[in-house]
Amino acid sequence: MISFYASYIVEIVLLFNLMGKATNPKPRMAYAIGQEYKEFLEQWAEEEGRSTANLVERILLDAIAKKKQESTTPQG
């Protein structure tokens, strides 16, 4: 009985996403990546108990923060 309700909720969420009424207002990005890297990211995400999209976002945010830090640090 619970699985019926869970699948029903998932269908509703997917429907809202398809209708453009997703609760997550973040803009979406698409990218292409080699199969080997895709599998590596999927395994890494699984090990950390997060989605691949969440892992990629975290990696990008860390890289952006590092780049911003480098560009504000005086060279010398």
N, C-alpha and C positions, 0 to 999 in steps of 0.2 A: 504494500500500500504506500509506503514512504517513497519507494522508487518511482511510483506513478506520479506523485506530487512533485518530486524532484525533477523528473523529466518535463513535466508540465511547466514548471518555473523556468527551466532552461529554455524551453521553446518560447515562452513569453519574452525573456531577455533577448534572445536572438531576433525575435520579431521586432522589438523596439529598436535594436541596433540596426536592423535592415531598413527601418522606417526613418532613420536619421535622428532618433530620439534617445540616443545612448546617454547614459548618466555621466560618462566620462567626457568632459569637454576638451580634452587634449587633442591637438591636431595629429593626424596620422601621417606616417612616412612609410614609403616602400623602398626596399633596397634589394639588390641581388647579391648573393654570397655563394661561394663554392660549397659543394656538398659536404666536403670534409669539415669545413668550418661550421656549417650548419649543424652537423652531427655533434661536433665538439661543444658548441653552445648549448644544444639540447641536453647533453649529458651533464654539463656544468650546472645548468639550471635545475635539473632533476636532483643533483647532489645537494643543492642549496634549498630545495623545496620551494622553488619559485617558477614562474612561467618564463619561457624563453624571452618573450617581449619585455618582461620586467627586468630580467638580467641584462639584456641589451641596453635598456634605458639606464640602468645603474652604471654600466660601463661607460656609456656616453656622457652621463652627468659627471662622473669622476674625471674623465678626460677633459671635459670642458672646464671644470673647476681648476684642474692642473694648468691648462693653457692660460686661463685668466690670471692665475697666480704668477705664472712666468712672465706674462706681459706687463704686470704691475710691479714686478721686482726689478730694481735698478741693475743694469749690467755693469760689471766692473770688477 
